[in-house]
Amino acid sequence: MPIDPTKPYDSDNIFARILRGEIPNETVYEDDRVLAFKDINPQASNHILVIPKGEYVSWDDFTKTASDQEIAHFIRTIGKIAREHGFVEPGYRLLANIGRHGGQEVPHLHVHIFAGEPLGPMIARG
């Protein structure tokens, strides 16, 4: 169910629970500010979720309230993960859903990395 990204952070969301160690995950990268793990319902042969460890509801919230250093680190880390997993060639896709129209379902900023196969059009039209 899509969320309202203007609401306050919900510390009981699934990613907050993963960060607290309450729900297991298959970690592929972790440092003091970022966690990346395999999606439990992959939409491509490689599907990694990258989340900041701070309490940010959405991309909008993150870019409005995080420090410049935290934003730069998060973006650089996404690139580092893609390089370390060999996604740069032949290519990969990044996706961050924001709000109801964007299809965001978890009120914690997360970026999807999809790779490992041709991914088709950017937006499927029905």
Secondary structure, 3 states (H helix, E strand, C coil): CCCCCCCCCCCCCHHHHHHCCCCCCCEEEECCCEEEEECCCCCCCEEEEEEECCCCCCHHHHHHHCCHHHHHHHHHHHHHHHHHCCCCCCCEEEECCCHHHHCCCCCCCCEEEEECCCCCCCCCCC
